[in-house]
Amino acid sequence: MVMQFFRRDGGERAAPQRKASATGRVVALAAGTGRVVWSPRDVGSLTRTGFTGNPVGFRCVKLIAEAAAALPLVCQDAARRYELHPLLELMRRPNAGQGRAELFEALYGQMLLSGNGYLEAVAEEPGLPRELHVLRADRISIVPGADGWPVAYDYTVGGRKHRFDMTGHPDPICHIKAFHPQDDHYGLSPMQAAATAIDVHNSASAWSKGLLDNAARPSGAIVYKGTDGQGMLAPEQYDRLVFEMEMHHQGARNAGRPMLLEGGLDWKPMGFSPSDMEFHATKEAAAREIAVAFGVPPMLLGIPGDATYANYQEAHRAFYRLTVLPLATRVTAAVAYWLSTHMGQIVELRPDLDQIPALAGERDQQWKRVGEAAFLTAAEKRALLGLPPLVEG
């Protein structure tokens, strides 16, 4: 039947006919848009999703930051190693609320989360600062000058802004940034490189939680066969069936509860599909990618299936050699140079390799090899071991 309706000019025309496939809605649901949804890549969002909301990212950051902050430090210059020095005293208690380990843990954590670390020097007069404070990287913005170099740093919090002027001497802010090939002012963090793996890991965890909420078993199908051969339930019958399923057969508290079906209803359980079974392997692969981005051997995180290292001791040594020491050496060198400009005296601050238990075996071999080298003088041996020359007398 073709419906007729009148036009404004008094004429008649047929209503346009709309044709739709009977399976169109099903096909649309199955196909989807194919568009992947990723979490935002700003520092705040990555911190929430990759650190506070992801156990692998949290453990990687804590493991590196705590290990690097716990390293004993050596203060020396070209002539001697200092047992007592104002710089060491400042590092022992950088401010009223933090010790050396707490300050460096916060600094390393900011670098791992954002790729940037900021230290503020509190000084009332020229010389070594009285206090050091770590500033949150997500609150800092760089003000570049005409030549591209930073002339100021803006620290914004609670709608208020404070500007640190960098045109004088010495600098009030020490900015330590990781290498970024496409940014001249800000560093690239491991969290940004691992963002895709973090999204996959979080999505797999959400899927596992949904599975547990449904009694940790795959869903099935209730097949209705009416007495008259029709396979359709009345609306009130359908609503009642859904209500009873949600109330009495869903959730962990109803796990294993028998199901009573009546009126031509039949339960057809469905097993896990191959894609469902791959979720666990996908989650482990994502966890391994997160660990690799941070430079933490997966074995140290308890991730199964990693056989890169023969034992835990080798993985622990590689973790210090390849991840902790490069980061700590770079940061302490930058901090020492920055504080040297305040003091007017060039000193070096670096990790003491002789007091790191994970590297004790390597140091013993090096000391033995250098000590048995009869062709080397005592001064050359000390230089090879990273020790300053002996003080005369």
C-alpha positions as YAML, in Angstrom:
chain: A
units: angstrom
residues:
- id: 1
  name: MET
  ca: [0.00, 0.00, 0.00]
- id: 2
  name: VAL
  ca: [1.33, 3.39, -0.99]
- id: 3
  name: MET
  ca: [0.34, 6.27, 1.26]
- id: 4
  name: GLN
  ca: [-0.54, 9.62, -0.25]
- id: 5
  name: PHE
  ca: [-0.09, 13.02, 1.38]
- id: 6
  name: PHE
  ca: [-0.71, 16.54, 0.12]
- id: 7
  name: ARG
  ca: [1.89, 19.13, -0.78]
- id: 8
  name: ARG
  ca: [1.56, 22.84, 0.01]
- id: 9
  name: ASP
  ca: [0.84, 23.62, -3.63]
- id: 10
  name: GLY
  ca: [-2.20, 21.32, -3.54]
- id: 11
  name: GLY
  ca: [-0.64, 18.48, -5.47]
- id: 12
  name: GLU
  ca: [-0.17, 14.93, -4.37]
- id: 13
  name: ARG
  ca: [2.92, 12.76, -4.28]
- id: 14
  name: ALA
  ca: [3.70, 9.34, -2.93]
- id: 15
  name: ALA
  ca: [5.45, 9.02, 0.42]
- id: 16
  name: PRO
  ca: [9.07, 7.96, 0.00]
- id: 17
  name: GLN
  ca: [9.57, 4.26, 0.61]
- id: 18
  name: ARG
  ca: [12.30, 3.15, 3.04]
- id: 19
  name: LYS
  ca: [13.70, -0.33, 2.74]
- id: 20
  name: ALA
  ca: [15.76, -1.94, 5.47]
- id: 21
  name: SER
  ca: [17.34, -5.34, 5.80]
- id: 22
  name: ALA
  ca: [15.87, -7.63, 8.40]
- id: 23
  name: THR
  ca: [19.38, -8.40, 9.64]
- id: 24
  name: GLY
  ca: [20.69, -4.86, 9.37]
- id: 25
  name: ARG
  ca: [20.65, -4.20, 13.10]
- id: 26
  name: VAL
  ca: [22.41, -7.47, 13.86]
- id: 27
  name: VAL
  ca: [25.12, -6.79, 11.30]
- id: 28
  name: ALA
  ca: [25.68, -3.30, 12.70]
- id: 29
  name: LEU
  ca: [26.09, -4.66, 16.20]
- id: 30
  name: ALA
  ca: [28.52, -7.32, 15.08]
- id: 31
  name: ALA
  ca: [30.64, -5.14, 12.87]
- id: 32
  name: GLY
  ca: [30.94, -2.08, 15.12]
- id: 33
  name: THR
  ca: [32.81, 1.03, 14.12]
- id: 34
  name: GLY
  ca: [36.26, -0.52, 14.33]
- id: 35
  name: ARG
  ca: [37.55, 2.59, 16.07]
- id: 36
  name: VAL
  ca: [39.98, 2.07, 18.94]
- id: 37
  name: VAL
  ca: [39.55, 4.27, 22.01]
- id: 38
  name: TRP
  ca: [42.80, 5.26, 23.74]
- id: 39
  name: SER
  ca: [43.23, 7.09, 27.01]
- id: 40
  name: PRO
  ca: [44.57, 10.69, 26.94]
- id: 41
  name: ARG
  ca: [48.32, 11.10, 26.75]
- id: 42
  name: ASP
  ca: [48.78, 14.09, 29.06]
- id: 43
  name: VAL
  ca: [50.82, 13.69, 32.25]
- id: 44
  name: GLY
  ca: [47.83, 13.72, 34.59]
- id: 45
  name: SER
  ca: [45.87, 11.11, 32.65]
- id: 46
  name: LEU
  ca: [48.89, 8.85, 32.21]
- id: 47
  name: THR
  ca: [49.62, 9.06, 35.93]
- id: 48
  name: ARG
  ca: [46.06, 8.01, 36.77]
- id: 49
  name: THR
  ca: [45.84, 5.18, 34.25]
- id: 50
  name: GLY
  ca: [49.45, 3.98, 34.29]
- id: 51
  name: PHE
  ca: [50.56, 4.51, 37.90]
- id: 52
  name: THR
  ca: [47.66, 4.78, 40.32]
- id: 53
  name: GLY
  ca: [45.42, 2.55, 38.18]
- id: 54
  name: ASN
  ca: [47.85, -0.09, 36.91]
- id: 55
  name: PRO
  ca: [49.81, -2.45, 39.20]
- id: 56
  name: VAL
  ca: [52.58, -3.13, 36.67]
- id: 57
  name: GLY
  ca: [53.25, 0.56, 35.99]
- id: 58
  name: PHE
  ca: [53.05, 1.33, 39.71]
- id: 59
  name: ARG
  ca: [55.56, -1.36, 40.60]
- id: 60
  name: CYS
  ca: [57.96, -0.37, 37.80]
- id: 61
  name: VAL
  ca: [58.05, 3.27, 38.90]
- id: 62
  name: LYS
  ca: [58.37, 2.39, 42.60]
- id: 63
  name: LEU
  ca: [61.04, -0.22, 41.94]
- id: 64
  name: ILE
  ca: [63.25, 2.14, 39.93]
- id: 65
  name: ALA
  ca: [62.68, 5.24, 42.06]
- id: 66
  name: GLU
  ca: [63.26, 3.50, 45.38]
- id: 67
  name: ALA
  ca: [66.35, 1.63, 44.14]
- id: 68
  name: ALA
  ca: [67.90, 4.77, 42.66]
- id: 69
  name: ALA
  ca: [67.07, 6.91, 45.72]
- id: 70
  name: ALA
  ca: [68.64, 4.35, 48.06]
- id: 71
  name: LEU
  ca: [72.03, 4.43, 46.32]
- id: 72
  name: PRO
  ca: [74.80, 5.82, 48.55]
- id: 73
  name: LEU
  ca: [76.36, 8.96, 47.10]
- id: 74
  name: VAL
  ca: [80.00, 10.05, 46.85]
- id: 75
  name: CYS
  ca: [81.04, 13.71, 46.89]
- id: 76
  name: GLN
  ca: [84.45, 14.47, 45.44]
- id: 77
  name: ASP
  ca: [86.36, 16.83, 43.22]
- id: 78
  name: ALA
  ca: [89.49, 16.41, 41.14]
- id: 79
  name: ALA
  ca: [91.71, 16.34, 44.22]
- id: 80
  name: ARG
  ca: [89.94, 14.44, 46.99]
- id: 81
  name: ARG
  ca: [86.88, 12.59, 48.21]
- id: 82
  name: TYR
  ca: [84.95, 14.37, 50.94]
- id: 83
  name: GLU
  ca: [83.66, 12.60, 54.02]
- id: 84
  name: LEU
  ca: [82.19, 15.88, 55.32]
- id: 85
  name: HIS
  ca: [80.95, 18.59, 52.97]
- id: 86
  name: PRO
  ca: [78.15, 21.19, 53.03]
- id: 87
  name: LEU
  ca: [76.68, 19.54, 49.92]
- id: 88
  name: LEU
  ca: [76.49, 16.18, 51.69]
- id: 89
  name: GLU
  ca: [74.84, 17.87, 54.68]
- id: 90
  name: LEU
  ca: [72.27, 19.47, 52.39]
- id: 91
  name: MET
  ca: [71.58, 16.10, 50.73]
- id: 92
  name: ARG
  ca: [71.15, 14.49, 54.15]
- id: 93
  name: ARG
  ca: [68.25, 16.83, 54.98]
- id: 94
  name: PRO
  ca: [67.21, 18.82, 51.89]
- id: 95
  name: ASN
  ca: [64.11, 20.30, 53.55]
- id: 96
  name: ALA
  ca: [62.11, 20.07, 56.74]
- id: 97
  name: GLY
  ca: [59.78, 17.38, 55.44]
- id: 98
  name: GLN
  ca: [62.09, 15.10, 53.45]
- id: 99
  name: GLY
  ca: [65.38, 13.29, 53.74]
- id: 100
  name: ARG
  ca: [67.73, 12.40, 50.92]
- id: 101
  name: ALA
  ca: [65.91, 9.20, 49.95]
- id: 102
  name: GLU
  ca: [62.46, 10.87, 49.96]
- id: 103
  name: LEU
  ca: [63.67, 13.81, 47.87]
- id: 104
  name: PHE
  ca: [65.37, 11.67, 45.22]
- id: 105
  name: GLU
  ca: [62.51, 9.17, 45.13]
- id: 106
  name: ALA
  ca: [60.11, 12.01, 44.31]
- id: 107
  name: LEU
  ca: [62.53, 13.40, 41.70]
- id: 108
  name: TYR
  ca: [63.03, 10.02, 40.01]
- id: 109
  name: GLY
  ca: [59.30, 9.34, 40.15]
- id: 110
  name: GLN
  ca: [58.50, 12.61, 38.37]
- id: 111
  name: MET
  ca: [61.03, 11.79, 35.65]
- id: 112
  name: LEU
  ca: [59.59, 8.31, 35.11]
- id: 113
  name: LEU
  ca: [56.01, 9.60, 34.98]
- id: 114
  name: SER
  ca: [56.52, 12.75, 32.92]
- id: 115
  name: GLY
  ca: [60.07, 12.66, 31.55]
- id: 116
  name: ASN
  ca: [60.89, 15.85, 33.47]
- id: 117
  name: GLY
  ca: [62.27, 16.52, 36.94]
- id: 118
  name: TYR
  ca: [62.30, 19.96, 38.58]
- id: 119
  name: LEU
  ca: [64.24, 20.98, 41.71]
- id: 120
  name: GLU
  ca: [63.70, 24.34, 43.40]
- id: 121
  name: ALA
  ca: [66.50, 25.99, 45.39]
- id: 122
  name: VAL
  ca: [65.46, 28.04, 48.41]
- id: 123
  name: ALA
  ca: [68.25, 30.52, 49.15]
- id: 124
  name: GLU
  ca: [68.21, 33.81, 51.04]
- id: 125
  name: GLU
  ca: [71.78, 34.78, 50.17]
- id: 126
  name: PRO
  ca: [74.44, 33.71, 47.66]
- id: 127
  name: GLY
  ca: [75.88, 30.31, 48.32]
- id: 128
  name: LEU
  ca: [74.57, 26.82, 48.86]
- id: 129
  name: PRO
  ca: [70.74, 26.77, 49.10]
- id: 130
  name: ARG
  ca: [69.17, 26.22, 52.48]
- id: 131
  name: GLU
  ca: [66.50, 23.86, 51.12]
- id: 132
  name: LEU
  ca: [65.67, 21.83, 48.01]
- id: 133
  name: HIS
  ca: [62.13, 20.98, 46.89]
- id: 134
  name: VAL
  ca: [60.84, 18.75, 44.09]
- id: 135
  name: LEU
  ca: [58.16, 20.44, 41.98]
- id: 136
  name: ARG
  ca: [55.36, 18.55, 40.27]
- id: 137
  name: ALA
  ca: [56.03, 18.31, 36.56]
- id: 138
  name: ASP
  ca: [52.35, 18.60, 35.58]
- id: 139
  name: ARG
  ca: [52.23, 22.08, 37.14]
- id: 140
  name: ILE
  ca: [55.31, 23.45, 35.36]
- id: 141
  name: SER
  ca: [55.31, 25.20, 32.01]
- id: 142
  name: ILE
  ca: [58.40, 26.57, 30.26]
- id: 143
  name: VAL
  ca: [58.53, 30.15, 29.01]
- id: 144
  name: PRO
  ca: [60.99, 30.19, 26.07]
- id: 145
  name: GLY
  ca: [62.86, 33.29, 25.08]
- id: 146
  name: ALA
  ca: [63.57, 34.73, 21.65]
- id: 147
  name: ASP
  ca: [66.46, 32.32, 21.15]
- id: 148
  name: GLY
  ca: [64.41, 29.28, 22.26]
- id: 149
  name: TRP
  ca: [66.13, 28.82, 25.61]
- id: 150
  name: PRO
  ca: [63.93, 28.97, 28.73]
- id: 151
  name: VAL
  ca: [63.85, 32.41, 30.36]
- id: 152
  name: ALA
  ca: [61.35, 31.43, 33.06]
- id: 153
  name: TYR
  ca: [59.33, 28.58, 34.52]
- id: 154
  name: ASP
  ca: [55.67, 29.08, 35.47]
- id: 155
  name: TYR
  ca: [54.36, 27.00, 38.38]
- id: 156
  name: THR
  ca: [50.56, 26.96, 38.41]
- id: 157
  name: VAL
  ca: [48.40, 25.55, 41.22]
- id: 158
  name: GLY
  ca: [44.92, 26.43, 42.42]
- id: 159
  name: GLY
  ca: [44.47, 29.12, 39.79]
- id: 160
  name: ARG
  ca: [47.58, 30.97, 40.99]
- id: 161
  name: LYS
  ca: [50.83, 31.25, 39.06]
- id: 162
  name: HIS
  ca: [54.36, 31.80, 40.29]
- id: 163
  name: ARG
  ca: [57.16, 32.61, 37.85]
- id: 164
  name: PHE
  ca: [60.77, 31.55, 38.41]
- id: 165
  name: ASP
  ca: [63.10, 33.91, 36.54]
- id: 166
  name: MET
  ca: [65.96, 32.08, 34.79]
- id: 167
  name: THR
  ca: [67.78, 35.11, 33.41]
- id: 168
  name: GLY
  ca: [69.89, 35.70, 36.55]
- id: 169
  name: HIS
  ca: [72.63, 33.66, 38.16]
- id: 170
  name: PRO
  ca: [72.50, 31.11, 39.66]
- id: 171
  name: ASP
  ca: [69.38, 29.38, 38.36]
- id: 172
  name: PRO
  ca: [66.59, 28.87, 40.91]
- id: 173
  name: ILE
  ca: [65.30, 25.79, 39.04]
- id: 174
  name: CYS
  ca: [67.17, 22.67, 37.98]
- id: 175
  name: HIS
  ca: [65.37, 21.04, 35.06]
- id: 176
  name: ILE
  ca: [66.41, 17.48, 34.29]
- id: 177
  name: LYS
  ca: [64.70, 16.01, 31.25]
- id: 178
  name: ALA
  ca: [64.83, 12.70, 29.46]
- id: 179
  name: PHE
  ca: [65.70, 12.51, 25.79]
- id: 180
  name: HIS
  ca: [62.86, 13.45, 23.45]
- id: 181
  name: PRO
  ca: [63.57, 13.44, 19.70]
- id: 182
  name: GLN
  ca: [60.62, 15.71, 18.84]
- id: 183
  name: ASP
  ca: [60.51, 18.23, 21.70]
- id: 184
  name: ASP
  ca: [63.08, 20.89, 22.50]
- id: 185
  name: HIS
  ca: [61.84, 21.70, 25.99]
- id: 186
  name: TYR
  ca: [60.22, 18.64, 27.55]
- id: 187
  name: GLY
  ca: [61.39, 15.06, 27.96]
- id: 188
  name: LEU
  ca: [59.80, 11.77, 26.93]
- id: 189
  name: SER
  ca: [58.85, 9.45, 29.77]
- id: 190
  name: PRO
  ca: [58.70, 5.64, 29.76]
- id: 191
  name: MET
  ca: [55.05, 6.01, 30.75]
- id: 192
  name: GLN
  ca: [54.30, 7.66, 27.40]
- id: 193
  name: ALA
  ca: [56.10, 4.91, 25.49]
- id: 194
  name: ALA
  ca: [54.15, 2.27, 27.42]
- id: 195
  name: ALA
  ca: [50.76, 4.03, 27.11]
- id: 196
  name: THR
  ca: [49.37, 1.60, 24.52]
- id: 197
  name: ALA
  ca: [50.37, -1.46, 26.56]
- id: 198
  name: ILE
  ca: [48.86, 0.15, 29.67]
- id: 199
  name: ASP
  ca: [45.53, 0.63, 27.91]
- id: 200
  name: VAL
  ca: [45.54, -3.00, 26.76]
- id: 201
  name: HIS
  ca: [46.43, -4.24, 30.27]
- id: 202
  name: ASN
  ca: [43.72, -2.12, 31.90]
- id: 203
  name: SER
  ca: [41.12, -3.27, 29.36]
- id: 204
  name: ALA
  ca: [42.05, -6.92, 29.96]
- id: 205
  name: SER
  ca: [41.72, -6.37, 33.71]
- id: 206
  name: ALA
  ca: [38.28, -4.81, 33.20]
- id: 207
  name: TRP
  ca: [37.24, -7.81, 31.11]
- id: 208
  name: SER
  ca: [38.43, -10.20, 33.83]
- id: 209
  name: LYS
  ca: [36.47, -8.22, 36.44]
- id: 210
  name: GLY
  ca: [33.36, -8.45, 34.30]
- id: 211
  name: LEU
  ca: [33.86, -12.20, 34.01]
- id: 212
  name: LEU
  ca: [34.14, -12.54, 37.78]
- id: 213
  name: ASP
  ca: [31.00, -10.48, 38.28]
- id: 214
  name: ASN
  ca: [29.20, -13.08, 36.17]
- id: 215
  name: ALA
  ca: [30.21, -15.96, 38.45]
- id: 216
  name: ALA
  ca: [33.54, -16.47, 36.64]
- id: 217
  name: ARG
  ca: [32.04, -18.50, 33.85]
- id: 218
  name: PRO
  ca: [31.03, -17.77, 30.27]
- id: 219
  name: SER
  ca: [27.47, -16.89, 29.47]
- id: 220
  name: GLY
  ca: [25.05, -19.31, 27.93]
- id: 221
  name: ALA
  ca: [21.86, -19.18, 25.92]
- id: 222
  name: ILE
  ca: [18.29, -19.85, 27.06]
- id: 223
  name: VAL
  ca: [16.37, -21.38, 24.20]
- id: 224
  name: TYR
  ca: [12.57, -21.11, 24.24]
- id: 225
  name: LYS
  ca: [10.44, -23.63, 22.39]
- id: 226
  name: GLY
  ca: [6.77, -22.83, 22.64]
- id: 227
  name: THR
  ca: [4.03, -25.44, 22.49]
- id: 228
  name: ASP
  ca: [2.71, -23.97, 19.26]
- id: 229
  name: GLY
  ca: [6.14, -24.03, 17.65]
- id: 230
  name: GLN
  ca: [6.71, -20.31, 18.08]
- id: 231
  name: GLY
  ca: [10.00, -19.18, 19.56]
- id: 232
  name: MET
  ca: [8.87, -15.82, 20.92]
- id: 233
  name: LEU
  ca: [8.23, -14.91, 24.55]
- id: 234
  name: ALA
  ca: [5.56, -12.46, 25.57]
- id: 235
  name: PRO
  ca: [6.94, -9.14, 26.89]
- id: 236
  name: GLU
  ca: [5.91, -9.89, 30.47]
- id: 237
  name: GLN
  ca: [7.47, -13.37, 30.24]
- id: 238
  name: TYR
  ca: [10.71, -11.92, 28.92]
- id: 239
  name: ASP
  ca: [10.88, -9.27, 31.67]
- id: 240
  name: ARG
  ca: [10.24, -11.87, 34.34]
- id: 241
  name: LEU
  ca: [12.95, -14.16, 32.94]
- id: 242
  name: VAL
  ca: [15.53, -11.35, 32.87]
- id: 243
  name: PHE
  ca: [14.65, -10.31, 36.43]
- id: 244
  name: GLU
  ca: [15.04, -13.84, 37.78]
- id: 245
  name: MET
  ca: [18.35, -14.32, 35.98]
- id: 246
  name: GLU
  ca: [19.77, -11.10, 37.39]
- id: 247
  name: MET
  ca: [18.52, -11.73, 40.93]
- id: 248
  name: HIS
  ca: [19.12, -15.44, 41.38]
- id: 249
  name: HIS
  ca: [21.76, -16.57, 38.86]
- id: 250
  name: GLN
  ca: [24.22, -13.69, 38.44]
- id: 251
  name: GLY
  ca: [27.21, -12.69, 40.53]
- id: 252
  name: ALA
  ca: [29.66, -14.54, 42.73]
- id: 253
  name: ARG
  ca: [27.13, -15.09, 45.53]
- id: 254
  name: ASN
  ca: [24.99, -17.18, 43.17]
- id: 255
  name: ALA
  ca: [27.87, -19.22, 41.75]
- id: 256
  name: GLY
  ca: [26.88, -22.87, 41.32]
- id: 257
  name: ARG
  ca: [23.22, -22.28, 42.12]
- id: 258
  name: PRO
  ca: [20.98, -24.67, 40.16]
- id: 259
  name: MET
  ca: [18.67, -23.20, 37.58]
- id: 260
  name: LEU
  ca: [15.01, -24.21, 37.38]
- id: 261
  name: LEU
  ca: [13.55, -23.73, 33.93]
- id: 262
  name: GLU
  ca: [9.92, -24.20, 32.95]
- id: 263
  name: GLY
  ca: [7.54, -23.56, 30.12]
- id: 264
  name: GLY
  ca: [9.68, -24.85, 27.26]
- id: 265
  name: LEU
  ca: [12.92, -23.12, 28.34]
- id: 266
  name: ASP
  ca: [16.20, -24.94, 27.78]
- id: 267
  name: TRP
  ca: [19.72, -23.87, 28.90]
- id: 268
  name: LYS
  ca: [22.55, -24.22, 26.41]
- id: 269
  name: PRO
  ca: [25.93, -23.52, 28.07]
- id: 270
  name: MET
  ca: [28.63, -21.98, 25.91]
- id: 271
  name: GLY
  ca: [32.35, -22.52, 26.46]
- id: 272
  name: PHE
  ca: [35.10, -19.94, 26.16]
- id: 273
  name: SER
  ca: [35.80, -18.87, 22.63]
- id: 274
  name: PRO
  ca: [39.41, -18.73, 21.42]
- id: 275
  name: SER
  ca: [39.32, -14.94, 21.68]
- id: 276
  name: ASP
  ca: [38.20, -15.20, 25.31]
- id: 277
  name: MET
  ca: [41.00, -17.62, 26.11]
- id: 278
  name: GLU
  ca: [43.55, -15.23, 24.57]
- id: 279
  name: PHE
  ca: [42.68, -12.43, 27.00]
- id: 280
  name: HIS
  ca: [44.94, -13.83, 29.72]
- id: 281
  name: ALA
  ca: [47.87, -14.18, 27.33]
- id: 282
  name: THR
  ca: [47.20, -10.66, 26.01]
- id: 283
  name: LYS
  ca: [47.31, -9.27, 29.54]
- id: 284
  name: GLU
  ca: [50.64, -10.96, 30.25]
- id: 285
  name: ALA
  ca: [52.08, -9.69, 26.97]
- id: 286
  name: ALA
  ca: [50.95, -6.15, 27.80]
- id: 287
  name: ALA
  ca: [52.51, -6.41, 31.27]
- id: 288
  name: ARG
  ca: [55.78, -7.54, 29.71]
- id: 289
  name: GLU
  ca: [55.72, -4.57, 27.31]
- id: 290
  name: ILE
  ca: [55.21, -2.15, 30.20]
- id: 291
  name: ALA
  ca: [58.16, -3.66, 32.06]
- id: 292
  name: VAL
  ca: [60.35, -3.48, 28.93]
- id: 293
  name: ALA
  ca: [59.49, 0.20, 28.40]
- id: 294
  name: PHE
  ca: [60.65, 1.01, 31.93]
- id: 295
  name: GLY
  ca: [63.73, -1.21, 31.71]
- id: 296
  name: VAL
  ca: [62.64, -3.59, 34.47]
- id: 297
  name: PRO
  ca: [63.27, -7.32, 33.85]
- id: 298
  name: PRO
  ca: [59.82, -9.00, 33.87]
- id: 299
  name: MET
  ca: [61.28, -11.68, 36.17]
- id: 300
  name: LEU
  ca: [61.56, -9.09, 38.95]
- id: 301
  name: LEU
  ca: [57.84, -8.35, 38.64]
- id: 302
  name: GLY
  ca: [56.79, -11.99, 38.78]
- id: 303
  name: ILE
  ca: [55.58, -12.03, 35.17]
- id: 304
  name: PRO
  ca: [55.64, -15.66, 33.95]
- id: 305
  name: GLY
  ca: [57.08, -16.80, 30.66]
- id: 306
  name: ASP
  ca: [60.24, -14.68, 30.76]
- id: 307
  name: ALA
  ca: [63.44, -16.68, 30.36]
- id: 308
  name: THR
  ca: [65.83, -13.91, 29.34]
- id: 309
  name: TYR
  ca: [67.95, -14.29, 32.47]
- id: 310
  name: ALA
  ca: [69.20, -17.55, 33.93]
- id: 311
  name: ASN
  ca: [68.24, -16.62, 37.49]
- id: 312
  name: TYR
  ca: [66.91, -13.84, 39.67]
- id: 313
  name: GLN
  ca: [70.40, -12.64, 40.60]
- id: 314
  name: GLU
  ca: [71.35, -11.99, 36.99]
- id: 315
  name: ALA
  ca: [68.10, -10.13, 36.40]
- id: 316
  name: HIS
  ca: [68.72, -8.04, 39.51]
- id: 317
  name: ARG
  ca: [72.24, -7.14, 38.38]
- id: 318
  name: ALA
  ca: [71.03, -6.25, 34.89]
- id: 319
  name: PHE
  ca: [68.31, -4.07, 36.41]
- id: 320
  name: TYR
  ca: [70.91, -2.02, 38.27]
- id: 321
  name: ARG
  ca: [73.40, -1.89, 35.41]
- id: 322
  name: LEU
  ca: [70.97, -1.03, 32.61]
- id: 323
  name: THR
  ca: [68.28, 1.02, 34.36]
- id: 324
  name: VAL
  ca: [69.03, 2.25, 37.88]
- id: 325
  name: LEU
  ca: [72.66, 3.34, 37.53]
- id: 326
  name: PRO
  ca: [72.31, 5.27, 34.22]
- id: 327
  name: LEU
  ca: [69.35, 7.20, 35.63]
- id: 328
  name: ALA
  ca: [70.97, 7.89, 39.01]
- id: 329
  name: THR
  ca: [74.32, 8.87, 37.48]
- id: 330
  name: ARG
  ca: [72.68, 11.31, 35.07]
- id: 331
  name: VAL
  ca: [70.45, 12.93, 37.70]
- id: 332
  name: THR
  ca: [73.11, 13.26, 40.42]
- id: 333
  name: ALA
  ca: [75.58, 14.75, 37.93]
- id: 334
  name: ALA
  ca: [73.04, 17.37, 36.87]
- id: 335
  name: VAL
  ca: [72.14, 18.19, 40.48]
- id: 336
  name: ALA
  ca: [75.82, 18.45, 41.47]
- id: 337
  name: TYR
  ca: [76.63, 20.82, 38.60]
- id: 338
  name: TRP
  ca: [73.59, 22.99, 39.41]
- id: 339
  name: LEU
  ca: [74.54, 23.22, 43.09]
- id: 340
  name: SER
  ca: [78.17, 23.88, 42.14]
- id: 341
  name: THR
  ca: [77.05, 27.07, 40.41]
- id: 342
  name: HIS
  ca: [75.46, 28.13, 43.69]
- id: 343
  name: MET
  ca: [78.53, 27.32, 45.77]
- id: 344
  name: GLY
  ca: [81.16, 28.59, 43.36]
- id: 345
  name: GLN
  ca: [83.03, 25.30, 43.75]
- id: 346
  name: ILE
  ca: [82.95, 22.44, 41.25]
- id: 347
  name: VAL
  ca: [82.20, 19.15, 42.98]
- id: 348
  name: GLU
  ca: [81.00, 15.81, 41.68]
- id: 349
  name: LEU
  ca: [78.11, 13.82, 43.10]
- id: 350
  name: ARG
  ca: [77.71, 10.23, 41.93]
- id: 351
  name: PRO
  ca: [76.55, 6.81, 43.17]
- id: 352
  name: ASP
  ca: [79.07, 4.83, 45.20]
- id: 353
  name: LEU
  ca: [79.41, 1.59, 43.22]
- id: 354
  name: ASP
  ca: [81.41, -0.06, 45.99]
- id: 355
  name: GLN
  ca: [78.40, -0.07, 48.32]
- id: 356
  name: ILE
  ca: [75.79, -1.56, 45.97]
- id: 357
  name: PRO
  ca: [75.12, -5.19, 47.01]
- id: 358
  name: ALA
  ca: [73.77, -6.15, 43.58]
- id: 359
  name: LEU
  ca: [77.13, -5.26, 41.98]
- id: 360
  name: ALA
  ca: [79.37, -6.74, 44.66]
- id: 361
  name: GLY
  ca: [80.43, -9.66, 42.46]
- id: 362
  name: GLU
  ca: [81.43, -7.41, 39.58]
- id: 363
  name: ARG
  ca: [83.33, -5.05, 41.85]
- id: 364
  name: ASP
  ca: [85.23, -7.93, 43.49]
- id: 365
  name: GLN
  ca: [86.34, -9.16, 40.07]
- id: 366
  name: GLN
  ca: [87.37, -5.66, 38.99]
- id: 367
  name: TRP
  ca: [89.31, -4.99, 42.17]
- id: 368
  name: LYS
  ca: [91.08, -8.33, 41.87]
- id: 369
  name: ARG
  ca: [91.93, -7.79, 38.20]
- id: 370
  name: VAL
  ca: [93.26, -4.27, 38.80]
- id: 371
  name: GLY
  ca: [95.09, -5.25, 41.98]
- id: 372
  name: GLU
  ca: [96.93, -8.08, 40.25]
- id: 373
  name: ALA
  ca: [98.08, -5.84, 37.38]
- id: 374
  name: ALA
  ca: [101.73, -5.44, 38.36]
- id: 375
  name: PHE
  ca: [102.45, -3.13, 35.42]
- id: 376
  name: LEU
  ca: [100.17, -0.43, 36.88]
- id: 377
  name: THR
  ca: [101.23, 2.09, 39.48]
- id: 378
  name: ALA
  ca: [99.15, 2.79, 42.58]
- id: 379
  name: ALA
  ca: [97.96, 6.09, 41.09]
- id: 380
  name: GLU
  ca: [96.86, 4.36, 37.86]
- id: 381
  name: LYS
  ca: [95.01, 1.69, 39.80]
- id: 382
  name: ARG
  ca: [93.12, 4.30, 41.80]
- id: 383
  name: ALA
  ca: [92.20, 6.13, 38.61]
- id: 384
  name: LEU
  ca: [90.87, 2.91, 37.03]
- id: 385
  name: LEU
  ca: [88.74, 2.24, 40.12]
- id: 386
  name: GLY
  ca: [87.32, 5.77, 40.07]
- id: 387
  name: LEU
  ca: [89.14, 6.87, 43.21]
- id: 388
  name: PRO
  ca: [90.74, 10.32, 43.61]
- id: 389
  name: PRO
  ca: [94.52, 10.61, 44.02]
- id: 390
  name: LEU
  ca: [96.01, 10.12, 47.47]
- id: 391
  name: VAL
  ca: [96.45, 13.28, 49.51]
- id: 392
  name: GLU
  ca: [100.12, 13.98, 50.16]
- id: 393
  name: GLY
  ca: [101.18, 13.37, 53.76]
...
